[in-house]
Structures are given as structure tokens and as C-alpha cells.
Amino acid sequence: MSVTVTTLNNGLRIATDPMEGVRTASVGVFVNAGARHETQDGHGVAHFLEHMAFKGTERRNARGIAEEIEAVGGHLNAYTAREQTTYYARVLADDVPLGIDLLADIVQHSVFAETELDKERQVIIQEIGQAEDTPDDLVFDLLQEITFPDQTLGRPILGTPESVAGMPRAALCDFIDGHYAPANVVFSASGAVEHERIVDLVTKAFGALPAGRPHQMEPARFLGGERREKRELEQAHLALAFPCVAFDDPDFYAAQVYTTLLGGGMSSRLFQEIRENRGLAYSVFAFTGAYNDGGALSIYAGTSEEDLGEVVPLVAAEMLALTEAVTEGEVARSRAQLKAGLLMSLESSTARAEQLGRQLLVHGRPLPTEEIVAAVDAVDEAAIRRVARRVLGGPVGVAAVGPVGRLADYARLAARFRL
């Protein structure tokens, strides 16, 4: 089986990735618009819009949408990210037409009734409250805010209680008009699908949309800084951020291997040193967040008030050590972890459809699995040292929530990560 892509006259791209021996299919609408594309006075509109898509269309009310997909045992959902919004369905092969029809309906024909808007405002405000009551979630919102200050990229995806409470219906309509043009949309399908049939169904459902044009967004500026929120908690939640690479950077895969080696699993340096050797944290890990024009490497540790001051020097020591020396065995193990995760995900039609949709939005083409595996295999010790120096070559972001009084001041903390 192979990936096939067709572009409609209005610019909408349709991609399929058939899978042999499966009886289900995953279909999705991938929109190149997320929280980063909001205006200053429209904070939270991308996420609000995703919620409202399920609250009634010209043909279906909210209950009807839920009952229709569940009557065939299917699943319909959506999520909002900083640069993309995704709507997807998983259904049995015979119900693919219904899945596509439902997606087309909620994306194009939602009515945004005022009564539903009022109810959903309260739901989202409750969601924001839940995030604020979850310190290991809140600390990353704070980290994003101080890492990318005064930018849409630095704002919480959910919005704020104030911005959501005051969000008018017109803001949702304007966001769709400005960003949901076919030039910014990919329709992706995987599993028990046949390309020409999918093209036919999607053309009928989306082909009448006016073409529109790609949109622009504010450039990412990683500035760093600190944000501390003292709370009476059992643990101190610490998150650090360092400049990292964009999706199209030549070091993208080297950065993934580096992050895995640093804090991506139980054999990683941070886990072994901070948890296994010293018992200073139950949870400690690292991950990268890439964007179209930048990225960030983030590190998290949940530890006690007494041990917080010891964790930062250990993190700094491991990151500095990787600029000088790394073993071939560590690199090989991290490469294997990445490749296994990729290949295992290919057994899921939903993961394949999502991967295909993202690749077309970000790279403008599908990336063959063999190409990705080859890029990962090409990462060597020199590449790891190079990336290690890159992430320590700029500002540092620090966020902490809980009993954080023993954390060193920002100047002293940031100085530990200087080459």
C-alpha cells in the first residue's frame, strides 16, 4: 500500500494511506490554524470554535450528532493545538461516508446558536479551572507564557475565563472566514479506505468551498524568563525551556534523539541520575515542541521542597556533559526508541491519518517511513553534541508551581546552563 494525494481545484488536499487486513477507517480534517493564529482580542477562539462544532449544525442538533456517530459504533472528536486544529472520526469501513458527512457538516455548517454558546462558555471556563487546579499542567502554561512573552504563541490554548466569557459569536465566524479556507486544509484518511472513493466523497462534501488563500502568523521569538507561583502543595513542580529546532531544521531528528537520550525514558540520563541514583523525583522527563519557525526543549521534574535546589544543578550537569561526550550505545538506544515508536504507531489507522495530515500541513508532502527511519539512523554522537550546544546557546525559561521558595534566583539558575 502507498500514500496517494489529490488536490482539488479549490486547493484542498486529500490524502489516503490504505491498510491491509483492517475493517475500520480513520478520517480527519486537519486545519492549519490554531491558537497561534488568534488576534489579541480573540484569545481562545480557536479552541472555543472546536467545542462549538459539535453543538449543532443546519441539519443536526448536538444530540443528533452524538447519536448518529454512536449508532454505528463510531467515534467523533477534535482537538486544538497551537498551529493546527483537527477534527476526526473513526468508523467501520461501511460507515466512512457517514464519517465524512459528519465532519463536513460540523466544520462547514455549525450554527453557533447563542443558547449553546452561553452553555459552552461555562464548560470551557470549567476546563480552564481544572487546568489551573492541576499544577503539572499549569506549570507548562506558565512556561509557555514566559518563554514566548507578548506573543500569541505564549498564550494558553484554552483562553482565559475573561476572554471566553466575553467571546462573541462573530469572533468564531470571523476565525472560520479567515483561516478555514481549503488552502489551509488537508483531509486525511487511513485504514480500510480506497483513494478514489474518498476523493469522490470529499469532493462532494468540500468541493464547493471557495479557495481562499494561505494565512500568515507572527514569527516566534524565544525570549525566556521566569514565572513562579507559590502554592501549598506536597510537591514543587519545575519546568525548564531551552531554544530548539523547527520542523524543517536539518537537526530536527538529531534533536529528537537528543531529547530521548536526555529525558525520554527510564534509561535516559535525567531519569537514571535524578530518580534512580538519587531518588529526588518520581516524575522527570524531557520533550521537544517544534513549530513552523522555531521550537523549545522542555524539561519537567516534580520533587519535594527540600530537594528542589538539588535538581536544577543535576539537570544542568547532564545537559552540559552532553556537549562534550556521549556514547555510541546511548545514541543507538535512543534511535531504537524513536524508530520503534514510529513503527508501532503505523499499526493504528488514527495515528497514520494524523501523521499524514500533519506532514502535508507542515512539509507540503507525505514523508515516507523509510525517509524518516534513514534520518534517525543518520544521527550520530557528533550530531548529539551539536544539538546539545544549540539548546544551551540561548535564553532559558523557568516556571515553578508549589513550595518553590528554595529555588535559586533566576540569574544564578540560568547561569548554570551557560556553556
Secondary structure, 3 states (H helix, E strand, C coil): CCCEEEECCCCCEEEEEECCCCCEEEEEEEECCCHHHCCHHHCCHHHHHHHHCCCEECCCEHHHHHHHHHCCCCEEEEEECCCCEEEEEEEEHHHHHHHHHHHHHHHHCECCCHHHHHHHHHHHHHHHHHHHCCHHHHHHHHHHHHHCCCCHHHCCCCCCHHHHHCCCHHHHHHHHHHHCCHHHEEEEEEECCCHHHHHHHHHHHHCCCCCCCCCCCCCCCCCCEEEEEECCCCCEEEEEEEEECCCCCCCHHHHHHHHHHHHCCCCCHHHHHHHHHCCCEEEEEEEEEEECCEEEEEEEEEECCCCHHHHHHHHHHHHHHCCCCCCHHHHHHHHHHHHHHHHHHCCCHHHHHHHHHHHHHHHCCCCCHHHHHHHHHCCCHHHHHHHHHHHCCCCCEEEEEECCCCCCCHHHHHHCCCC
